[in-house]
């Protein structure tokens, strides 16, 4: 019975959580991209993509973290392991994924390769990664040139569009990982020639030490890596000894993980064998690898010539120990046993996680979605004070840096493994993305999910004023306050018993809530601003920049988020107060604050009675208010501010019941707290909601209308009515317009790489579905809504929530023609047997046909589809 319930992996999780064995210490924590990031940008004007472009990446040692393909490292990134490849045609080794910088793509930054995260257990005891590498020369220049020529009105030019995969001339590369112990990793690299002719591929499993010694820091001795046939042996002051063993005894190539200053700047370097030494030696025959086989970066060099359809597997083992290795690591029967058992244990673990009622296609989506979340964890190192002032061994940064990006976040010092929004396009954490990630992560690893939520609240992340850092490009920007909501969901998924976690979260969120009240309610009227709030270009102008005219932008989504935040903290306080009476006052405080915010949304004019919708409004200096009548997700989000109070809770917390009774008799708060009815179990309950029953049905009439928000694949972020009737407002002598755009944005706001003007976005859909389930739990089958609007068919809210979930799930599963909507019109991805079952999790989706858009490989918050599958099929 134990094995059927995935006991082996759950035991490893328990050992990791208790500190008994460090099963999480090694993992896929090596970044997919470290170039073009803020951390590596020491330019005067913050031009990160130009300062450290892809062309520099092979030659320049990174300051803060490293990158690679199919990579792993320890949780301090002392060592790094990744795969490098060369097809004999490319001008450079394939050591990292290529893509366009923010100013290179016609829709912003964009990876131009095809790889997939196929599997991973939460302790990374078993992982699988897949990559398709062209046998023809990789068209780097063509991708740059054609995308640079295209306008925002045109689609992106992708690698597959170049014809480089024609005739199936590519290598299918699969890397499997299996842990024998926390610091002993068995690996296989399987190379398959999919082309019609014999072909040769150079395969270079590569081990190196992250460069921590070149920045003038004290006590940073240089480690050493020695190569002998079939073996790379490393020695490090803190890590100890590490060895990479390869089958068949291939030759080794060794250089130094140090910058090639001669190539980049025409300056003398510190070594004859720099970071790109293996690249230059292999491509051009240069004497740039150390003939003594000693350095800090080394590769095993396999040269494989395979016939059409032929494949071959390389066996590898990476092992760490305190003492030098006296025997070679086992690549025989012991290796085979580890690989076999970990693969089987992973199957058992996921069989327990994913309901048997899920279809095989849904189960595959759920498993690959979890895999992507696990592979999306990366080592993130960024000491902002050091970055602002410069390293002792380097030239001082330009003077303008102290007044530029993130200068107010000098206290931040990150040195952690963190879940990333997308491993290539967004290889840095973002606060609201991370909150959503944790909900799905909690389904397999609640310990890690809780640690992640607590991390951004720690003193070295949260600003002393209480603000949670938003994202690397601008920590001071404002993401929606969803941390409390996520903490509650993780608490519930974990069984609702870890009150220590809940209390720690709440203590810090009290500071953050106060920051919001003090900084984002300029008028002190309980209507909130907030700025772009993660929704980038949802409005007619950039909501995070200075307004086109004098005044204040009062936001329906900001106000809705804060009403939801107050209710989340109310629910937290109630959970804690039932065990600790000192939290009772917090419960009454957040109950009242919710009532104030919900009432203000109506009294201050955010609700439009005639249109039955919430709108942002400009409050001008003379007191006049100008509503911005854009029907967008901004006006739907207030629905998410809802919760239920049971009679049992109120009986146990009479102080809260008395306060509720007192406010209920105050006429202005009656609408948001007056709904009361019996639950399905016959118990009295009360609904707290920013929208009453009448407003809810009127908003749903728009949200569930196929001519407005409802698409076949979920809820659009902008009403389709704006296709024929764009919204335009004239301010300060300029016109600002919002029109329905179902795919990539034609707006230049936020670099044009993110579009909230029509596409379907998973996280906000998820919140609306959650809200519908909350309303359904209160009203039961007594409240019906027309679904879809205009169909004259009325159904319970729970049925609508289920159907919306299935619409979102349908984005990823094959339809009756075998097509996955996410792959649009791409017939290779839709039909080719070697491609069609490899699933990606795009950033957002075409509002009409469901095609995947934006960041494409593994957007963490899109993995919320995993939670939808587990909920609908439970």
Helices and strands as residue ranges (DSSP letters): G 3-5, H 7-18, E 26-27, H 48-51, H 54-57, E 69-74, E 79-86, E 99-100, E 110-111, E 115-120, E 126-134, H 140-149, G 159-162, G 166-168, E 170-181, E 184-193, E 199-209, E 224-228, E 231-236, E 240-246, G 247-249, E 251-255, H 261-265, H 277-284, E 294-295, E 297-306, E 311-321, H 333-353, H 360-375, E 377-383, H 384-389, G 399-403, G 407-409, E 413-419, H 431-455, H 483-493, H 499-519, E 552-554, H 556-577, G 581-583, H 584-603, E 607-608, E 613-614, E 616-619, E 625-628, H 633-636, G 637-640, E 642-646, H 647-652, H 654-664, G 667-669, H 670-673, E 676-678, E 684-689, H 693-703, E 710-711, E 714-715, G 720-723, E 727-731, E 734-738, G 749-752, H 762-779, G 780-782, E 784-786, E 794-796, H 797-809, G 821-823, H 827-831, E 844-845, E 852-853, G 860-863, H 864-872
